[in-house]
Amino acid sequence: MSMKLATPALVLAALIGPAGAAEPLPAAIAAPGETVVLSVHAEGAQVYECKAAADGKLAWAFREPIATLLSEGKTIGRHYAGPSWELADGSAVVGKAAANAPGATAADIPWLKLDVTSHRGSGVLTPVTTVQRIHTHGGTLDGACDKAGAFRSAPYSAAYIFLKKG
């Protein structure tokens, strides 16, 4: 399977849409001095578990993401607990949240900047040092739950941008 990598300009054009003033990313999740390696669309769910909160009341707590990574309408990988991203070429990264910015609405999970903490395999993700989650839609789950240990998922979509230093 061959993967075509878009140039950073093409990736930005695709993210920005029609010609016009680009909206810069929120400063909290910007990655100055880094270049785009790959940009993908994700479709999936944020999985929550019913647990006792600090006040003893049951509430939904985030457990893990489950998503398909898509490029030009084709499945090229998956996103799962870790948080981890794995491509069909065998390369994978695990990240740790470093910063966030609010989603467009209260129903949208936050935009994130994640520092890559480990790599596996060899391929497109090998040089990646930072992952950004932007353009989120959905994924939040609020409110009380009535049975500890119950699970519920909230559909979401997002763009993941994989960057490297330099």
DSSP file (Angstrom, degrees, kcal/mol; ACC not computed):
  #  RESIDUE AA STRUCTURE BP1 BP2  ACC     N-H-->O    O-->H-N    N-H-->O    O-->H-N    TCO  KAPPA ALPHA  PHI   PSI    X-CA   Y-CA   Z-CA
    1    1 A M              0   0    0      0, 0.0     2,-0.4     0, 0.0     0, 0.0   0.000 360.0 360.0 360.0 124.1    0.0    0.0    0.0
    2    2 A S        -     0   0    0      2,-0.0     2,-0.5    87,-0.0    87,-0.0  -0.772 360.0-152.6 -97.2 140.6    1.5    3.3   -1.0
    3    3 A M        -     0   0    0     -2,-0.4     2,-0.5    86,-0.0    73,-0.0  -0.948   5.9-147.4-113.4 127.3    0.8    6.4    1.0
    4    4 A K        -     0   0    0     -2,-0.5     2,-0.5     0, 0.0    -2,-0.0  -0.793  11.4-149.4 -91.8 131.8    1.0    9.8   -0.6
    5    5 A L        -     0   0    0     -2,-0.5     2,-0.2    33,-0.1    33,-0.1  -0.870  10.8-137.6-101.6 131.8    2.2   12.6    1.7
    6    6 A A        -     0   0    0     -2,-0.5     0, 0.0    31,-0.1     0, 0.0  -0.552  24.0-108.6 -82.4 150.3    0.9   16.0    1.0
    7    7 A T     >  -     0   0    0     -2,-0.2     4,-2.6     1,-0.1     3,-0.3  -0.441  33.8-108.6 -70.7 154.4    3.1   19.0    1.2
    8    8 A P  H  > S+     0   0    0      0, 0.0     4,-2.8     0, 0.0     5,-0.2   0.875 120.4  54.4 -53.2 -38.1    2.6   21.2    4.2
    9    9 A A  H  > S+     0   0    0      1,-0.2     4,-2.5     2,-0.2     5,-0.2   0.918 109.8  46.1 -64.1 -41.8    1.1   23.9    1.9
   10   10 A L  H  > S+     0   0    0     -3,-0.3     4,-2.6     2,-0.2    -1,-0.2   0.912 112.4  50.9 -66.1 -41.0   -1.4   21.4    0.5
   11   11 A V  H  X S+     0   0    0     -4,-2.6     4,-2.2     1,-0.2    -2,-0.2   0.939 112.5  46.3 -61.3 -46.2   -2.3   20.1    3.9
   12   12 A L  H  X S+     0   0    0     -4,-2.8     4,-2.8    -5,-0.2     5,-0.3   0.912 111.4  51.7 -63.5 -41.2   -2.9   23.7    5.2
   13   13 A A  H  X S+     0   0    0     -4,-2.5     4,-2.5     1,-0.2    -1,-0.2   0.905 110.5  49.2 -61.2 -40.6   -4.9   24.5    2.1
   14   14 A A  H  < S+     0   0    0     -4,-2.6    -1,-0.2     1,-0.2    -2,-0.2   0.876 114.7  44.6 -66.5 -36.8   -7.1   21.5    2.7
   15   15 A L  H  < S+     0   0    0     -4,-2.2    -2,-0.2    -5,-0.2    -1,-0.2   0.866 116.7  44.9 -74.7 -35.8   -7.6   22.4    6.3
   16   16 A I  H  < S-     0   0    0     -4,-2.8    -2,-0.2     1,-0.2    -3,-0.2   0.856  95.4-156.1 -78.6 -35.4   -8.3   26.0    5.7
   17   17 A G     <  +     0   0    0     -4,-2.5    -1,-0.2    -5,-0.3     3,-0.1  -0.693  52.7  20.4  94.0-149.3  -10.7   25.5    2.8
   18   18 A P  S    S-     0   0    0      0, 0.0     0, 0.0     0, 0.0     0, 0.0  -0.077 100.5 -76.6 -56.6 156.2  -11.3   28.1    0.1
   19   19 A A  S    S+     0   0    0      3,-0.0     2,-0.3     0, 0.0    -6,-0.0  -0.180  85.5  93.4 -54.0 142.6   -8.8   30.9   -0.4
   20   20 A G  S    S-     0   0    0     -3,-0.1     2,-0.3     0, 0.0    -4,-0.0  -0.930  81.4 -28.7 156.5-176.3   -8.9   33.6    2.2
   21   21 A A        -     0   0    0     -2,-0.3     2,-0.3     1,-0.1     0, 0.0  -0.467  64.0-129.9 -67.9 127.1   -7.4   34.5    5.5
   22   22 A A        -     0   0    0     -2,-0.3    -1,-0.1     1,-0.1    -9,-0.0  -0.558  11.9-129.9 -77.4 138.9   -6.3   31.5    7.4
   23   23 A E        -     0   0    0     -2,-0.3    -1,-0.1    -7,-0.1    -2,-0.0  -0.809  28.1-132.6 -86.0 119.3   -7.5   31.2   11.0
   24   24 A P        -     0   0    0      0, 0.0     3,-0.1     0, 0.0     6,-0.0  -0.327  25.4 -99.9 -69.0 155.5   -4.3   30.4   13.0
   25   25 A L        -     0   0    0      1,-0.1     5,-0.1     2,-0.1   109,-0.0  -0.392  52.7 -83.1 -67.8 152.0   -4.5   27.6   15.5
   26   26 A P    >>  -     0   0    0      0, 0.0     3,-1.6     0, 0.0     4,-0.7  -0.310  41.0-119.7 -54.3 140.2   -5.0   28.6   19.1
   27   27 A A  G >4 S+     0   0    0      1,-0.3     3,-0.9     2,-0.2    -2,-0.1   0.829 108.8  65.7 -53.5 -35.8   -1.6   29.6   20.6
   28   28 A A  G 34 S+     0   0    0      1,-0.3    -1,-0.3    72,-0.1    85,-0.1   0.819 112.8  30.8 -59.4 -31.8   -1.8   26.9   23.3
   29   29 A I  G <4 S+     0   0    0     -3,-1.6    -1,-0.3    83,-0.1    -2,-0.2   0.358  90.9 120.3-111.8   6.4   -1.7   24.1   20.7
   30   30 A A    <<  -     0   0    0     -3,-0.9    -3,-0.0    -4,-0.7    83,-0.0  -0.290  48.7-154.6 -66.1 156.1    0.5   25.7   18.0
   31   31 A A    >   -     0   0    0      3,-0.1     3,-1.7    99,-0.0    -1,-0.1  -0.580  14.4-166.3-132.7  70.0    3.7   24.0   17.1
   32   32 A P  T 3  S+     0   0    0      0, 0.0     3,-0.1     0, 0.0    -2,-0.0  -0.265  73.6  22.6 -60.5 142.1    6.0   26.7   15.8
   33   33 A G  T 3  S+     0   0    0      1,-0.3   133,-1.9   132,-0.1     2,-0.3   0.462 100.1 110.6  83.1   0.4    9.1   25.5   14.0
   34   34 A E  E <   -A  165   0A   0     -3,-1.7     2,-0.3   132,-0.2    -1,-0.3  -0.803  55.6-144.7-108.1 153.2    7.6   22.1   13.2
   35   35 A T  E     -A  164   0A   0    129,-2.5   129,-2.3    -2,-0.3     2,-0.3  -0.866  24.2-102.2-117.8 151.3    6.5   20.8    9.8
   36   36 A V  E     +A  163   0A   0     -2,-0.3   127,-0.3   127,-0.2     3,-0.1  -0.512  32.9 173.7 -74.1 130.3    3.6   18.6    8.8
   37   37 A V  E    S-     0   0A   0    125,-3.5     2,-0.3     1,-0.4   126,-0.2   0.778  71.3  -9.8 -96.9 -43.1    4.4   15.0    8.1
   38   38 A L  E     -A  162   0A   0    124,-1.5   124,-3.3   -33,-0.1     2,-0.4  -0.983  52.9-157.8-159.2 143.9    0.8   13.8    7.6
   39   39 A S  E     +A  161   0A   0     -2,-0.3     2,-0.3   122,-0.2   122,-0.2  -0.998  22.2 174.5-126.7 129.8   -2.8   15.0    8.1
   40   40 A V  E     -A  160   0A   0    120,-2.5   120,-2.3    -2,-0.4     2,-0.4  -0.904  28.8-126.0-132.6 160.7   -5.7   12.6    8.5
   41   41 A H  E     -AB 159  70A   0     29,-2.7    29,-3.6    -2,-0.3     2,-0.4  -0.873  26.1-154.6-102.0 139.1   -9.4   12.7    9.2
   42   42 A A  E     -AB 158  69A   0    116,-3.2   116,-1.6    -2,-0.4     2,-0.4  -0.944  12.6-175.9-118.0 138.4  -10.6   10.5   12.1
   43   43 A E  E     +AB 157  68A   0     25,-1.9    25,-2.7    -2,-0.4     2,-0.3  -0.998  40.0  86.4-128.2 126.3  -14.1    9.0   12.6
   44   44 A G  E     -AB 156  67A   0    112,-2.5   112,-2.5    -2,-0.4     2,-0.3  -0.846  63.6 -70.3-177.4-144.1  -14.9    7.2   15.7
   45   45 A A  E     -AB 155  66A   0     21,-2.9    21,-2.4   110,-0.3     2,-0.6  -0.990  19.2-133.8-145.0 149.9  -16.0    7.4   19.3
   46   46 A Q  E     -AB 154  65A   0    108,-2.4   108,-2.4    -2,-0.3     2,-0.4  -0.931  32.7-144.2 -98.9 125.1  -14.9    8.6   22.7
   47   47 A V  E     -AB 153  64A   0     17,-3.3    16,-3.2    -2,-0.6    17,-1.4  -0.789  16.8-169.0 -99.9 132.9  -15.6    5.8   25.2
   48   48 A Y  E     -AB 152  62A   0    104,-3.2   104,-2.0    -2,-0.4     2,-0.4  -0.866   9.0-151.4-120.1 152.3  -16.7    6.7   28.7
   49   49 A E  E     -AB 151  61A   0     12,-2.8    12,-2.7    -2,-0.3     2,-0.6  -0.966  23.9-117.9-123.2 140.8  -17.1    4.6   31.9
   50   50 A C  E     + B   0  60A   0    100,-2.8    99,-2.9    -2,-0.4     2,-0.3  -0.675  50.6 157.2 -78.4 118.9  -19.5    5.3   34.8
   51   51 A K  E     - B   0  59A   0      8,-2.6     8,-2.9    -2,-0.6     2,-0.4  -0.934  48.3 -92.9-140.3 160.1  -17.4    5.9   37.9
   52   52 A A  E     - B   0  58A   0     -2,-0.3     6,-0.3     6,-0.2     5,-0.1  -0.630  43.3-144.4 -74.0 128.6  -17.7    7.6   41.3
   53   53 A A    >   -     0   0    0      4,-3.4     3,-2.4    -2,-0.4    -1,-0.0  -0.221  36.7 -84.1 -82.8-179.9  -16.4   11.1   41.1
   54   54 A A  T 3  S+     0   0    0      1,-0.3    -1,-0.1     2,-0.1    -2,-0.1   0.819 131.8  54.2 -55.9 -32.8  -14.4   12.9   43.9
   55   55 A D  T 3  S-     0   0    0      2,-0.2    -1,-0.3     1,-0.1     3,-0.1   0.423 119.5-110.9 -84.3   2.9  -17.8   13.9   45.5
   56   56 A G  S <  S+     0   0    0     -3,-2.4     2,-0.2     1,-0.3    -2,-0.1   0.284  79.1 124.9  88.8 -12.2  -18.9   10.2   45.5
   57   57 A K        -     0   0    0     -5,-0.1    -4,-3.4     1,-0.1    -1,-0.3  -0.548  68.3-106.9 -82.0 147.5  -21.6   10.7   42.9
   58   58 A L  E     +B   52   0A   0     -6,-0.3    87,-0.4    -2,-0.2     2,-0.3  -0.525  49.6 160.9 -73.4 138.1  -21.5    8.6   39.7
   59   59 A A  E     -B   51   0A   0     -8,-2.9    -8,-2.6    -2,-0.2     2,-0.4  -0.978  45.0 -91.3-151.9 159.5  -20.4   10.4   36.6
   60   60 A W  E     -B   50   0A   0     83,-1.1     2,-0.4    -2,-0.3   -10,-0.2  -0.627  41.2-168.3 -77.0 128.2  -19.1    9.6   33.1
   61   61 A A  E     -B   49   0A   0    -12,-2.7   -12,-2.8    -2,-0.4     2,-0.0  -0.958  28.6-106.8-118.4 135.6  -15.3    9.5   33.0
   62   62 A F  E     +B   48   0A   0     -2,-0.4   -14,-0.3   -14,-0.2    78,-0.0  -0.353  40.8 169.8 -59.9 134.9  -13.3    9.3   29.8
   63   63 A R  E     -     0   0A   0    -16,-3.2   -15,-0.2     1,-0.3    -1,-0.2   0.770  52.2 -35.7-111.2 -56.4  -11.8    5.9   29.2
   64   64 A E  E     -B   47   0A   0    -17,-1.4   -17,-3.3    17,-0.1    -1,-0.3  -0.987  47.7-112.7-167.5 157.7  -10.4    5.7   25.6
   65   65 A P  E     -B   46   0A   0      0, 0.0    16,-0.4     0, 0.0     2,-0.3  -0.707  19.7-170.5 -94.5 152.5  -10.8    6.7   22.0
   66   66 A I  E     +B   45   0A   0    -21,-2.4   -21,-2.9    -2,-0.3     2,-0.3  -0.919  25.7 149.1-139.0 114.5  -11.6    4.3   19.2
   67   67 A A  E     -BC  44  79A   0     12,-2.4    12,-2.6    -2,-0.3     2,-0.4  -0.993  43.1-127.7-149.7 153.8  -11.3    5.8   15.7
   68   68 A T  E     -BC  43  78A   0    -25,-2.7   -25,-1.9    -2,-0.3     2,-0.5  -0.848  26.2-138.3 -96.8 134.8  -10.5    5.0   12.1
   69   69 A L  E     -BC  42  77A   0      8,-2.6     7,-3.0    -2,-0.4     8,-1.2  -0.849  25.2-169.1 -97.7 127.2   -7.8    7.2   10.4
   70   70 A L  E     -BC  41  75A   0    -29,-3.6   -29,-2.7    -2,-0.5     2,-0.4  -0.906  17.6-176.5-122.7 143.2   -8.8    8.2    6.8
   71   71 A S  E >  S- C   0  74A   0      3,-2.5     3,-2.1    -2,-0.4   -31,-0.1  -0.978  81.3 -13.5-137.1 124.4   -6.9    9.9    4.0
   72   72 A E  T 3  S-     0   0    0     -2,-0.4     3,-0.1     1,-0.3    -1,-0.1   0.862 129.5 -55.2  51.4  39.6   -8.7   10.7    0.7
   73   73 A G  T 3  S+     0   0    0      1,-0.2     2,-0.4   -32,-0.0    -1,-0.3   0.427 115.3 113.8  79.3  -0.7  -11.6    8.4    1.8
   74   74 A K  E <  S-C   71   0A   0     -3,-2.1    -3,-2.5     2,-0.0     2,-0.4  -0.841  72.0-116.1-106.7 141.3   -9.3    5.4    2.4
   75   75 A T  E     +C   70   0A   0     -2,-0.4    -5,-0.2    -5,-0.2     3,-0.1  -0.603  40.5 163.4 -71.8 124.5   -8.6    3.8    5.8
   76   76 A I  E     -     0   0A   0     -7,-3.0    12,-2.7    -2,-0.4    13,-0.3   0.414  58.6 -29.9-122.0  -2.1   -4.9    4.2    6.5
   77   77 A G  E     -CD  69  87A   0     -8,-1.2    -8,-2.6    10,-0.3     2,-0.3  -0.988  57.7-101.6 175.5-169.0   -4.8    3.5   10.2
   78   78 A R  E     -CD  68  86A   0      8,-2.6     8,-2.8    -2,-0.3     2,-0.4  -0.967  10.8-145.0-145.1 159.1   -6.4    3.5   13.6
   79   79 A H  E     +CD  67  85A   0    -12,-2.6   -12,-2.4    -2,-0.3     2,-0.2  -0.987  34.2 147.6-126.0 133.1   -6.4    5.5   16.9
   80   80 A Y  E  >  - D   0  84A   0      4,-2.0     4,-3.0    -2,-0.4   -14,-0.2  -0.849  47.8 -31.9-153.8-175.3   -6.9    3.9   20.2
   81   81 A A  T  4 S+     0   0    0    -16,-0.4    -1,-0.2    -2,-0.2   -17,-0.1  -0.050 108.8  51.3 -50.6 145.2   -6.0    3.9   23.9
   82   82 A G  T  4 S-     0   0    0      1,-0.2    -1,-0.2    -3,-0.1     2,-0.1  -0.307 125.9 -90.1 152.3 -58.1   -2.6    5.3   24.8
   83   83 A P  T  4 S+     0   0    0      0, 0.0    12,-2.4     0, 0.0     2,-0.3   0.562  82.2 169.2 -70.1 140.5   -3.4    7.6   23.1
   84   84 A S  E  <  -DE  80  94A   0     -4,-3.0    -4,-2.0    10,-0.2     2,-0.4  -0.906  27.2-162.4-124.2 148.9   -1.9    5.7   20.1
   85   85 A W  E     -DE  79  93A   0      8,-2.3     8,-2.1    -2,-0.3     2,-0.4  -1.000  13.9-176.2-128.4 129.5   -2.0    6.2   16.4
   86   86 A E  E     -DE  78  92A   0     -8,-2.8    -8,-2.6    -2,-0.4     6,-0.2  -0.993   8.9-154.4-132.2 130.8   -1.0    3.3   14.1
   87   87 A L  E >   -D   77   0A   0      4,-2.8     3,-2.0    -2,-0.4   -10,-0.3  -0.641  31.3-111.6-101.6 161.2   -0.8    3.3   10.3
   88   88 A A  T 3  S+     0   0    0    -12,-2.7   -11,-0.1     1,-0.3    -1,-0.1   0.699 113.7  69.2 -62.3 -19.8   -1.1    0.4    7.9
   89   89 A D  T 3  S-     0   0    0    -13,-0.3    33,-0.3     2,-0.1    -1,-0.3   0.492 118.9-107.7 -78.6  -0.7    2.6    0.8    7.1
   90   90 A G  S <  S+     0   0    0     -3,-2.0     2,-0.2     1,-0.3    33,-0.1   0.319  79.0 127.5  94.9  -8.6    3.4   -0.5   10.7
   91   91 A S        +     0   0    0     30,-0.2    -4,-2.8    31,-0.2    -1,-0.3  -0.596  31.9 172.1 -83.4 145.9    4.5    2.8   12.1
   92   92 A A  E     -EF  86 120A   0     28,-2.4    28,-2.3    -2,-0.2     2,-0.3  -0.992  16.6-162.5-150.2 153.5    2.9    4.0   15.3
   93   93 A V  E     -EF  85 119A   0     -8,-2.1    -8,-2.3    -2,-0.3     2,-0.4  -0.974   8.9-150.1-135.3 152.7    3.3    6.7   18.0
   94   94 A V  E     -EF  84 118A   0     24,-2.2    23,-3.0    -2,-0.3    24,-1.3  -0.968  22.7-164.3-118.0 138.9    2.0    7.2   21.5
   95   95 A G  E     - F   0 116A   0    -12,-2.4     2,-0.4    -2,-0.4    21,-0.2  -0.775  17.0-147.6-123.1 166.6    1.4   10.7   22.8
   96   96 A K  E     - F   0 115A   0     19,-2.1    19,-2.6    -2,-0.3    -2,-0.0  -0.997  35.8-107.3-132.4 128.2    0.8   12.6   26.0
   97   97 A A  E     + F   0 114A   0     -2,-0.4    17,-0.3    17,-0.2     3,-0.1  -0.298  39.9 169.7 -57.5 129.9   -1.4   15.6   26.1
   98   98 A A  E     -     0   0A   0     15,-3.3     2,-0.3     1,-0.4    16,-0.2   0.653  63.4  -6.7-112.3 -28.9    0.7   18.8   26.5
   99   99 A A  E     - F   0 113A   0     14,-1.7    14,-2.4   -70,-0.1    -1,-0.4  -0.982  59.1-159.4-162.3 161.1   -1.9   21.5   25.9
  100  100 A N  E     - F   0 112A   0     -2,-0.3    12,-0.2    12,-0.2   -72,-0.1  -0.968   5.9-162.4-146.3 163.5   -5.6   22.0   24.9
  101  101 A A  E     - F   0 111A   0     10,-2.2    10,-3.0    -2,-0.3    -2,-0.0  -0.976  40.4 -90.1-141.2 149.7   -8.0   24.6   23.5
  102  102 A P        -     0   0    0      0, 0.0     7,-0.1     0, 0.0     4,-0.1  -0.235  38.9-118.0 -63.4 148.6  -11.8   24.5   23.6
  103  103 A G        -     0   0    0      5,-0.6    34,-0.1     2,-0.2     6,-0.0  -0.189  39.2 -92.9 -70.4 176.0  -13.7   22.9   20.8
  104  104 A A  S    S+     0   0    0     32,-0.4     2,-0.3     5,-0.2    -1,-0.1   0.844 106.9  14.5 -64.9 -34.9  -16.1   25.0   18.7
  105  105 A T  S >  S-     0   0    0      4,-0.1     3,-1.5    33,-0.1    -2,-0.2  -0.838  87.0-100.2-132.8 171.8  -19.1   24.1   20.9
  106  106 A A  T 3  S+     0   0    0     -2,-0.3    -3,-0.1     1,-0.3    -2,-0.0   0.720 121.4  59.2 -65.0 -20.2  -19.6   22.6   24.4
  107  107 A A  T 3  S+     0   0    0      2,-0.1    33,-1.4    32,-0.1     2,-0.5   0.571  91.1  85.7 -84.0  -9.3  -20.5   19.3   22.6
  108  108 A D  B <  S-I  139   0B   0     -3,-1.5    -5,-0.6    31,-0.2    31,-0.2  -0.802  82.0-121.6 -99.2 130.4  -17.1   19.2   20.9
  109  109 A I        -     0   0    0     29,-2.3    27,-0.2    -2,-0.5    -5,-0.2  -0.266  45.4 -86.1 -62.3 155.2  -14.1   17.6   22.6
  110  110 A P        -     0   0    0      0, 0.0     2,-0.3     0, 0.0    -1,-0.1  -0.142  36.5-110.8 -62.6 156.5  -11.1   20.0   23.1
  111  111 A W  E     -F  101   0A   0    -10,-3.0   -10,-2.2    -3,-0.1     2,-0.3  -0.654  45.1-157.3 -77.8 145.5   -8.4   20.5   20.5
  112  112 A L  E     -FG 100 133A   0     21,-1.8    21,-2.3    -2,-0.3     2,-0.4  -0.916  27.3-155.0-131.0 153.9   -5.1   19.1   21.7
  113  113 A K  E     -FG  99 132A   0    -14,-2.4   -15,-3.3    -2,-0.3   -14,-1.7  -0.999  26.2-170.7-119.3 125.1   -1.4   19.3   21.3
  114  114 A L  E     -FG  97 131A   0     17,-3.3    17,-2.5    -2,-0.4     2,-0.4  -0.956  18.1-138.4-121.5 135.8    0.3   16.0   22.3
  115  115 A D  E     -FG  96 130A   0    -19,-2.6   -19,-2.1    -2,-0.4     2,-0.4  -0.772  28.8-118.6 -87.6 132.7    4.0   15.3   22.7
  116  116 A V  E     +F   95   0A   0     13,-2.4   -21,-0.3    -2,-0.4     3,-0.1  -0.588  32.7 178.4 -73.2 127.2    5.0   11.9   21.2
  117  117 A T  E     +     0   0A   0    -23,-3.0     2,-0.3    -2,-0.4   -22,-0.2   0.631  62.6  11.1-105.5 -19.6    6.4    9.8   24.0
  118  118 A S  E     -F   94   0A   0    -24,-1.3   -24,-2.2     2,-0.0     2,-0.3  -0.991  57.9-150.7-157.8 155.9    7.2    6.6   22.1
  119  119 A H  E     -F   93   0A   0     -2,-0.3     2,-0.3   -26,-0.2   -26,-0.2  -0.900   9.5-170.4-123.6 152.0    7.5    5.2   18.5
  120  120 A R  E     -F   92   0A   0    -28,-2.3   -28,-2.4    -2,-0.3     5,-0.1  -0.994  52.6  -1.8-140.7 146.4    7.0    1.7   17.2
  121  121 A G  S    S-     0   0    0     -2,-0.3     2,-0.4   -30,-0.2   -30,-0.2  -0.099  83.2 -83.6  70.1-173.1    7.7    0.2   13.8
  122  122 A S  S    S+     0   0    0    -33,-0.3     2,-0.3   -31,-0.1   -31,-0.2  -0.998  74.5  73.3-137.6 131.0    9.2    2.1   10.9
  123  123 A G  S >  S-     0   0    0     -2,-0.4     3,-1.6   -33,-0.1   -31,-0.1  -0.968  91.6 -16.6 165.4-149.8    7.3    4.2    8.3
  124  124 A V  T 3  S+     0   0    0     -2,-0.3     4,-0.1     1,-0.3    -1,-0.0   0.838 129.7  49.2 -56.5 -39.0    5.5    7.6    7.9
  125  125 A L  T >  S+     0   0    0      1,-0.2     3,-1.4     2,-0.1    -1,-0.3   0.535  82.3  98.6 -82.6  -4.6    5.1    8.2   11.7
  126  126 A T  T <  S+     0   0    0     -3,-1.6    -1,-0.2     1,-0.3    -2,-0.1   0.868  87.8  38.7 -52.2 -45.5    8.8    7.5   12.5
  127  127 A P  T 3  S+     0   0    0      0, 0.0    38,-0.4     0, 0.0    -1,-0.3   0.527  87.5 125.4 -84.8  -1.6   10.0   11.1   12.6
  128  128 A V    <   +     0   0    0     -3,-1.4    36,-0.3     1,-0.1     3,-0.1  -0.317  23.7 164.5 -67.9 133.5    6.8   12.5   14.3
  129  129 A T        +     0   0    0     34,-2.8   -13,-2.4     1,-0.3     2,-0.3   0.559  64.6  34.1-117.4 -20.0    7.4   14.5   17.5
  130  130 A T  E     -GH 115 163A   0     33,-1.7    33,-3.0   -15,-0.2     2,-0.4  -0.993  57.4-162.2-141.5 143.9    4.0   16.2   17.9
  131  131 A V  E     -GH 114 162A   0    -17,-2.5   -17,-3.3    -2,-0.3     2,-0.4  -0.996   8.6-162.6-125.2 133.5    0.4   15.4   17.2
  132  132 A Q  E     -GH 113 161A   0     29,-2.6    29,-2.7    -2,-0.4     2,-0.6  -0.950   6.0-157.5-113.5 136.5   -2.4   18.0   17.0
  133  133 A R  E     +GH 112 160A   0    -21,-2.3   -21,-1.8    -2,-0.4     2,-0.2  -0.964  31.6 157.3-109.4 115.7   -6.1   17.1   17.3
  134  134 A I  E     + H   0 159A   0     25,-2.7    25,-3.0    -2,-0.6   -31,-0.1  -0.785  42.9  37.8-132.2 173.6   -8.1   19.9   15.6
  135  135 A H  E    S-     0   0A   0     -2,-0.2    -1,-0.2    23,-0.2     2,-0.1   0.879  75.4-175.8  51.6  45.0  -11.5   20.5   14.0
  136  136 A T  E     -     0   0A   0    -27,-0.2   -32,-0.4    -3,-0.2     2,-0.4  -0.394  13.7-170.2 -72.6 148.9  -13.3   18.3   16.6
  137  137 A H  E     - H   0 157A   0     20,-2.3    20,-1.6    -2,-0.1   -29,-0.1  -0.944  53.6 -27.5-141.4 117.5  -16.9   17.5   16.3
  138  138 A G  E     + H   0 156A   0     -2,-0.4   -29,-2.3    18,-0.2    18,-0.2  -0.304  67.9 128.0  78.4-164.6  -18.8   15.7   19.0
  139  139 A G  B     +I  108   0B   0     16,-1.4     2,-0.2     1,-0.3    15,-0.2   0.259  42.9 118.7  98.6 -11.2  -17.3   13.3   21.5
  140  140 A T        -     0   0    0    -33,-1.4     2,-0.3    15,-0.2    -1,-0.3  -0.595  37.3-173.5 -90.7 153.4  -18.5   14.8   24.8
  141  141 A L        +     0   0    0     -2,-0.2     2,-0.2   -81,-0.1   -81,-0.1  -0.935  12.1 172.6-145.2 118.0  -20.7   12.9   27.3
  142  142 A D        +     0   0    0     -2,-0.3   -81,-0.1   -83,-0.1     2,-0.0  -0.660  27.5  54.2-119.3 173.5  -22.0   14.7   30.4
  143  143 A G  S    S-     0   0    0     -2,-0.2   -83,-1.1   -83,-0.1     2,-0.1  -0.104  80.9 -47.7  95.5 170.9  -24.4   14.0   33.2
  144  144 A A        -     0   0    0    -85,-0.2     2,-0.3   -94,-0.0   -85,-0.2  -0.344  43.0-155.7 -77.0 156.9  -25.0   11.4   35.8
  145  145 A C        -     0   0    0    -87,-0.4   -87,-0.2   -94,-0.1     3,-0.1  -0.905   9.5-145.5-127.8 160.6  -25.0    7.7   35.2
  146  146 A D  S    S+     0   0    0     -2,-0.3     2,-0.4     1,-0.2    -2,-0.0   0.470  76.7  52.8-111.4  -0.1  -26.8    5.1   37.3
  147  147 A K  S >  S-     0   0    0    -96,-0.0     3,-2.0     3,-0.0   -97,-0.3  -0.896  75.2-131.6-141.9 110.7  -24.6    2.0   37.3
  148  148 A A  T 3  S+     0   0    0     -2,-0.4   -97,-0.2     1,-0.3     3,-0.1  -0.299  96.0  28.3 -56.7 138.1  -20.8    2.0   38.1
  149  149 A G  T 3  S+     0   0    0    -99,-2.9    -1,-0.3     1,-0.3   -98,-0.1   0.333  87.8 133.9  91.0  -7.3  -18.9    0.1   35.4
  150  150 A A    <   -     0   0    0     -3,-2.0  -100,-2.8  -100,-0.2     2,-0.3  -0.438  43.5-146.0 -73.4 151.9  -21.4    0.9   32.6
  151  151 A F  E     +A   49   0A   0   -102,-0.2     2,-0.3    -2,-0.1  -102,-0.2  -0.901  19.6 173.8-119.9 149.3  -19.9    2.1   29.3
  152  152 A R  E     -A   48   0A   0   -104,-2.0  -104,-3.2    -2,-0.3     2,-0.4  -0.982  15.9-147.9-148.8 145.3  -21.2    4.6   26.8
  153  153 A S  E     -A   47   0A   0     -2,-0.3  -106,-0.2  -106,-0.2   -13,-0.1  -0.894   0.5-154.1-117.6 149.9  -19.6    6.0   23.6
  154  154 A A  E     -A   46   0A   0   -108,-2.4  -108,-2.4    -2,-0.4   -13,-0.1  -0.978  25.2-123.9-120.9 117.5  -20.0    9.4   22.0
  155  155 A P  E     +A   45   0A   0      0, 0.0   -16,-1.4     0, 0.0     2,-0.3  -0.249  39.7 168.1 -58.9 144.9  -19.4    9.6   18.3
  156  156 A Y  E     -AH  44 138A   0   -112,-2.5  -112,-2.5   -18,-0.2     2,-0.3  -0.981  23.6-159.3-151.0 162.9  -16.7   12.2   17.2
  157  157 A S  E     +AH  43 137A   0    -20,-1.6   -20,-2.3    -2,-0.3     2,-0.3  -0.968  20.6 157.7-138.5 156.5  -14.7   13.3   14.3
  158  158 A A  E     -A   42   0A   0   -116,-1.6  -116,-3.2    -2,-0.3     2,-0.4  -0.973  38.4-111.2-163.6 167.2  -11.4   15.3   14.2
  159  159 A A  E     -AH  41 134A   0    -25,-3.0   -25,-2.7    -2,-0.3     2,-0.5  -0.942  26.6-156.6-106.4 136.0   -8.4   16.0   12.1
  160  160 A Y  E     -AH  40 133A   0   -120,-2.3  -120,-2.5    -2,-0.4     2,-0.5  -0.968   4.5-163.4-112.9 127.3   -5.0   14.7   13.4
  161  161 A I  E     -AH  39 132A   0    -29,-2.7   -29,-2.6    -2,-0.5     2,-0.5  -0.946   4.7-156.0-111.8 123.8   -1.9   16.5   12.2
  162  162 A F  E     -AH  38 131A   0   -124,-3.3  -125,-3.5    -2,-0.5  -124,-1.5  -0.888  19.6-176.6-103.1 125.6    1.4   14.7   12.7
  163  163 A L  E     -AH  36 130A   0    -33,-3.0   -34,-2.8    -2,-0.5   -33,-1.7  -0.809  16.0-157.9-123.4 158.9    4.4   17.0   12.9
  164  164 A K  E     -A   35   0A   0   -129,-2.3  -129,-2.5    -2,-0.3   -36,-0.1  -0.935  35.7 -92.5-130.2 158.0    8.2   16.8   13.1
  165  165 A K  E      A   34   0A   0    -38,-0.4  -131,-0.2    -2,-0.3  -132,-0.1  -0.409 360.0 360.0 -67.1 141.8   10.8   19.2   14.4
  166  166 A G              0   0    0   -133,-1.9  -132,-0.2    -2,-0.1    -1,-0.2   0.463 360.0 360.0  90.0 360.0   12.3   21.4   11.7
